[in-house]
Amino acid sequence: MFKIKISTGRKAYPKTYPVFLGTDLLDRLGSLVSAVLPACPLLAVSDAQVAPHYGERCLLSLRRAGFNPSLVVLEGGEREKTPATVQALYTRALEAGLGRDGAMLALGGGVIGDLTGFAAATYLRGIPYVQVPTTLLAMVDSSVGGKVGVNHPLGKNLIGAFHQPALVVGDMSTLHSLPAREFNAGLAELVKYGIIWDEKLFARMESLAFPGCGAAAANPFLTAGNPRLLELIARAVQIKGEIVYRDEREADLRRTLNFGHTFGHALEAATGYSYFLHGEAVACGMAMAVRLAVLLNLLDPQTARRINRLLGALPVPSPPPGLSREAMLKSLYYDKKRQGEKLVFILPVALGRAQVYKAPPISLVEQVIGEYMQKNFGTQ
């Protein structure tokens, strides 16, 4: 088991919390939560895919530790990540008797974590919450760092807050019941950390994807049963912890975690959040950002080929039929990183290093979108 300490680094009211990663941790959930929160009314939020597998197991462990938990089961999916769903959670919290001494718990993937965290951040002006991620994407990225929120029809995560969890518990055994497509989508966020921060991590994933004399492994290059997976997830969480400590509120450095997300969020919004899984859109977005970096002479073509080769080992859908350049551009201009009329992208400049790039020529952005729609940059 790994225990990783996350600290925000704030001078006023600094926040520190543990992230536990290991196997069979759900049976210990109650004792882990009781180490950071007193026994209290607790609203657990899950979805229809996760709750039948793990809901009662978590509630039982929480009850044994003295908590009084209630379970809300949502349908799940990006389309439910709305202010209306949060409003419904407020109602359930009131019905469950949650006061300021209460807490919430997110049991599921990134959507459930973002929804529950935002509800906790705004209910009674803020109550504690616990993240129990059950997807690879949530374990390596969204459950850590305190960015919570919901979508708006015009763009993703436009309504949100910074609200750090009291605790994160990632049980590797939950990944075995994860649909293959969901697991594969999470690989994109794992690859992201190697590209923007840790060249050694990137090389380790390269060795898994292309063993021997450069022959490509069968997709996906990682599975839930791979013994190296826990170690890779832990490294990604450590990297995110380092970044959050130095820049909790996304003033500068933390923005590099959005590599692939500017194009990726635009793809999601332009397709009504119904075609891509988030990680799939990010994988395409990373390939598009790599292409833009090459066109701007920020990244050498040889490094770009290495990155695209690894991205090509991620199974993602082809560009959706009917996607237009105009719809993509419209969605880009609703991106939350935009500054005035200037689009902001996170672009790689070397393996393990990325930078914030403002206002690239719109002609190049349009060129990248056009090329993506034609050939998908090898990520198919």
C-alpha positions in Angstrom: 0.0 0.0 0.0 1.1 3.6 -0.8 0.3 6.5 1.5 1.0 9.8 -0.2 0.6 13.2 1.6 -0.9 16.0 -0.4 -0.3 19.6 0.9 -1.6 22.8 -0.7 1.3 25.0 0.4 -1.0 27.9 1.3 0.4 30.3 3.9 -3.0 30.9 5.4 -5.0 27.8 6.3 -2.8 25.2 4.7 -4.5 21.9 3.9 -2.9 18.5 4.2 -4.6 15.1 3.5 -3.5 11.5 2.8 -4.1 9.5 -0.4 -4.1 5.7 0.2 -3.6 3.4 -2.8 -3.7 -0.3 -2.5 -5.9 -3.4 -2.6 -8.9 -4.3 -0.5 -9.1 -0.9 1.0 -12.9 -0.6 0.8 -13.2 -3.0 3.8 -11.0 -0.5 5.8 -12.8 2.6 4.5 -14.6 3.3 7.8 -11.4 3.2 9.9 -9.5 5.3 7.3 -12.2 7.9 7.3 -12.5 8.0 11.1 -8.8 8.8 11.3 -9.6 12.2 9.7 -13.3 12.9 10.4 -15.4 12.3 13.6 -18.4 9.9 13.3 -21.2 12.0 11.7 -24.1 11.8 9.2 -22.5 11.2 5.8 -24.0 11.3 2.3 -22.4 8.8 0.0 -22.9 9.5 -3.7 -22.3 6.9 -6.4 -23.7 5.9 -9.8 -25.7 3.0 -11.2 -22.6 1.2 -12.5 -20.5 1.4 -9.3 -23.1 1.2 -6.5 -24.2 -2.4 -7.1 -20.6 -3.5 -6.9 -19.3 -1.5 -3.9 -22.1 0.6 -2.3 -23.2 -1.7 0.5 -19.6 -2.8 1.2 -18.6 0.9 1.8 -21.7 1.6 3.9 -21.1 -1.4 6.1 -17.5 -0.4 6.7 -18.6 3.2 7.5 -21.3 2.0 9.9 -18.8 -0.2 11.7 -16.7 2.9 12.3 -19.7 4.8 13.8 -20.8 6.9 10.8 -24.5 7.2 9.8 -24.3 7.0 6.0 -27.0 7.4 3.4 -26.4 6.4 -0.3 -27.5 8.4 -3.3 -27.3 6.5 -6.6 -27.1 8.7 -9.8 -27.4 7.6 -13.3 -23.8 8.8 -14.0 -22.1 10.2 -17.1 -21.1 13.7 -18.2 -24.6 14.6 -19.1 -25.6 14.4 -15.4 -22.7 16.7 -14.4 -25.0 19.7 -14.1 -26.2 22.3 -11.5 -29.6 20.5 -11.5 -27.9 17.4 -10.2 -26.1 19.3 -7.5 -29.4 20.9 -6.4 -30.8 17.4 -6.0 -27.9 16.4 -3.9 -28.5 19.4 -1.6 -32.1 18.1 -1.1 -30.8 14.6 -0.3 -28.3 16.1 2.2 -31.0 18.0 4.0 -33.3 15.0 4.1 -30.4 12.9 5.5 -29.9 15.5 8.3 -26.5 16.7 7.3 -25.4 19.8 9.2 -22.1 21.5 9.3 -20.8 18.5 11.2 -21.8 16.2 8.3 -19.7 15.1 5.3 -20.1 13.7 1.8 -18.3 10.8 0.1 -17.8 10.3 -3.6 -17.8 6.7 -4.7 -17.1 6.5 -8.4 -15.3 8.1 -11.3 -14.4 11.7 -12.1 -18.0 12.8 -12.7 -19.1 11.6 -9.3 -16.1 13.1 -7.7 -16.5 16.5 -9.3 -20.3 16.6 -8.6 -19.9 15.5 -5.0 -17.0 17.7 -4.3 -18.8 20.8 -5.7 -21.9 19.9 -3.7 -19.8 19.6 -0.5 -18.0 22.9 -1.3 -21.2 24.8 -1.5 -23.6 23.0 0.9 -23.9 25.1 4.1 -20.9 27.1 2.7 -18.7 24.0 2.7 -18.5 20.7 4.5 -15.8 18.0 4.3 -15.9 15.3 1.7 -14.0 12.1 0.9 -12.9 10.8 -2.5 -13.1 7.1 -3.2 -12.2 6.8 -6.9 -13.1 3.7 -8.7 -11.8 4.5 -12.2 -8.2 4.8 -13.4 -8.7 8.4 -14.5 -10.1 9.4 -11.2 -7.3 7.7 -9.3 -4.5 9.3 -11.2 -6.0 12.7 -11.7 -9.4 14.1 -10.7 -9.7 12.7 -7.1 -6.6 14.7 -6.0 -6.1 18.4 -6.0 -9.5 19.8 -5.0 -10.8 21.0 -8.4 -14.6 20.3 -8.3 -17.4 21.5 -10.5 -20.1 20.9 -13.1 -20.5 21.6 -16.8 -22.5 24.3 -18.6 -24.1 23.6 -22.0 -21.5 26.0 -23.6 -18.5 24.4 -22.0 -17.0 21.9 -19.6 -16.3 22.7 -15.9 -17.3 26.3 -16.2 -19.0 26.3 -12.8 -16.7 25.1 -10.0 -14.6 25.7 -6.9 -11.4 24.6 -5.2 -12.3 22.3 -2.3 -9.7 19.8 -1.1 -10.9 16.4 0.1 -10.3 15.3 3.6 -9.0 11.9 2.3 -8.6 9.9 -0.9 -8.9 6.1 -0.8 -8.1 4.3 -4.1 -8.7 0.6 -4.0 -7.1 -1.1 -7.0 -9.5 -4.0 -6.8 -12.3 -1.7 -8.1 -10.4 -1.4 -11.4 -11.1 -5.1 -12.2 -14.8 -4.4 -12.6 -14.2 -1.3 -14.7 -15.4 -1.6 -18.4 -12.4 -1.8 -20.7 -13.2 1.4 -22.5 -13.3 3.3 -19.1 -10.0 1.8 -18.1 -8.4 2.6 -21.4 -9.6 6.2 -21.2 -7.8 6.6 -17.9 -4.5 5.6 -19.5 -4.5 9.0 -21.3 -4.2 10.9 -18.0 -1.4 8.6 -16.9 0.5 9.2 -20.1 0.0 13.0 -19.6 2.1 13.0 -16.5 5.0 11.5 -18.3 4.8 14.0 -21.1 4.5 17.2 -19.0 6.6 16.3 -15.9 8.5 13.0 -15.7 10.5 11.7 -18.7 11.4 8.5 -16.8 7.7 7.8 -16.2 7.1 8.3 -20.0 9.9 5.8 -20.8 8.5 3.2 -18.4 5.2 3.4 -20.2 7.0 3.2 -23.6 8.7 0.0 -22.5 5.3 -1.5 -21.6 3.7 -0.4 -24.9 6.6 -1.4 -27.1 8.5 -4.3 -25.5 11.4 -6.1 -27.1 12.8 -4.7 -30.3 10.2 -2.0 -30.8 7.3 -4.3 -31.5 4.0 -2.7 -30.4 2.2 -4.5 -27.6 -1.4 -5.4 -28.0 -3.7 -2.6 -26.9 -4.1 -1.6 -24.2 -0.5 -1.5 -23.0 -1.6 -1.6 -19.3 -4.4 -3.7 -17.7 -5.9 -3.7 -14.2 -4.0 -6.9 -13.4 -0.6 -5.5 -14.3 1.6 -5.6 -11.2 3.3 -2.3 -12.2 0.1 -0.4 -12.4 -0.1 0.6 -8.7 3.4 1.9 -8.8 2.6 4.0 -11.9 -0.6 5.4 -10.3 1.3 6.3 -7.2 3.9 8.2 -9.2 1.2 10.2 -11.0 -0.4 11.1 -7.6 3.0 12.2 -6.3 3.5 14.4 -9.3 0.1 16.0 -8.9 0.9 16.5 -5.2 4.1 18.4 -6.1 2.2 20.6 -8.5 -0.7 21.3 -6.2 1.7 22.2 -3.4 3.4 24.8 -5.6 0.2 26.2 -7.3 -3.1 25.1 -5.7 -5.3 27.7 -7.4 -4.0 27.3 -11.0 -2.2 30.6 -11.2 0.5 29.2 -13.5 2.3 25.9 -13.0 -0.9 23.9 -12.3 -2.2 24.9 -15.7 0.2 22.5 -17.2 -2.0 19.7 -15.9 -4.5 20.8 -18.6 -2.3 19.5 -21.3 -4.6 18.1 -24.0 -7.7 19.5 -22.2 -8.2 22.7 -24.3 -8.7 20.7 -27.5 -10.2 17.8 -25.5 -12.9 19.8 -23.7 -13.8 21.4 -27.0 -14.3 18.0 -28.5 -16.5 17.0 -25.7 -18.6 20.1 -25.8 -18.9 20.1 -29.6 -20.2 16.6 -29.5 -22.7 17.2 -26.7 -20.7 15.1 -24.1 -22.1 12.0 -25.8 -19.4 10.7 -28.1 -16.1 10.7 -26.2 -15.2 9.6 -22.7 -13.2 12.3 -21.0 -9.9 10.4 -21.3 -10.5 9.7 -24.9 -11.0 13.3 -25.7 -7.9 14.2 -23.7 -5.9 11.7 -25.7 -7.0 13.3 -29.0 -6.4 16.7 -27.4 -2.8 15.8 -26.5 -2.1 14.7 -30.0 -3.5 18.0 -31.3 -1.5 20.0 -28.8 1.7 18.1 -29.9 0.9 19.0 -33.5 0.4 22.7 -32.6 3.7 22.7 -30.7 5.5 21.4 -33.8 3.9 24.0 -36.0 5.0 26.7 -33.6 8.6 25.3 -33.5 8.3 24.6 -29.8 8.8 20.8 -30.0 11.2 18.9 -32.2 9.6 16.5 -34.6 11.6 13.5 -33.2 10.2 14.0 -29.7 6.7 14.6 -31.2 7.0 11.2 -33.0 7.8 9.5 -29.7 4.8 11.1 -28.0 2.5 10.3 -30.8 3.7 6.7 -30.9 2.7 6.2 -27.3 -0.6 8.1 -27.8 -1.2 5.8 -30.7 -1.3 2.9 -28.3 -4.4 4.4 -26.6 -7.6 3.0 -28.1 -9.8 6.0 -28.8 -12.7 6.6 -31.3 -12.1 8.0 -34.7 -13.1 11.7 -35.2 -16.9 11.8 -35.0 -18.8 12.2 -38.3 -20.3 15.6 -38.7 -17.9 17.4 -36.5 -17.2 20.8 -37.9 -14.2 23.1 -37.6 -16.7 25.9 -36.7 -18.2 23.9 -33.8 -14.7 23.2 -32.4 -13.7 26.8 -32.6 -16.9 28.0 -30.9 -16.3 25.5 -28.1 -12.6 26.6 -27.8 -13.7 30.2 -27.1 -15.7 29.0 -24.1 -12.7 27.3 -22.5 -12.2 28.5 -18.9 -8.4 29.1 -19.5 -9.1 31.7 -22.1 -7.9 35.2 -21.3 -10.1 37.8 -22.9 -10.3 36.8 -26.6 -6.9 34.9 -26.4 -7.0 31.2 -26.5 -4.6 29.5 -24.0 -3.0 26.1 -24.7 -0.6 23.9 -22.8 2.1 22.7 -25.2 5.0 20.3 -24.7 8.4 21.7 -25.3 10.4 18.5 -24.4 9.7 15.2 -22.7 8.9 16.0 -19.1 8.3 19.7 -19.7 5.4 21.8 -20.9 4.5 25.5 -21.1 1.5 27.8 -21.1 1.2 29.3 -24.6 -1.2 32.2 -25.2 -2.8 33.3 -28.5 -1.3 31.1 -31.1 -2.2 32.2 -34.7 -5.8 31.1 -35.2 -4.8 29.8 -38.7 -2.6 27.2 -37.0 -5.3 26.2 -34.6 -7.7 25.8 -37.5 -5.0 23.7 -39.4 -4.6 21.4 -36.4 -8.4 20.9 -36.1 -8.6 20.2 -39.9 -5.8 17.7 -39.7 -7.3 15.9 -36.7 -10.6 15.5 -38.5 -8.8 13.9 -41.5 -6.3 11.5 -39.8 -6.6 11.6 -36.0 -2.8 12.0 -35.5 -2.3 8.2 -35.1 -4.3 7.9 -31.9 -6.9 5.6 -33.5 
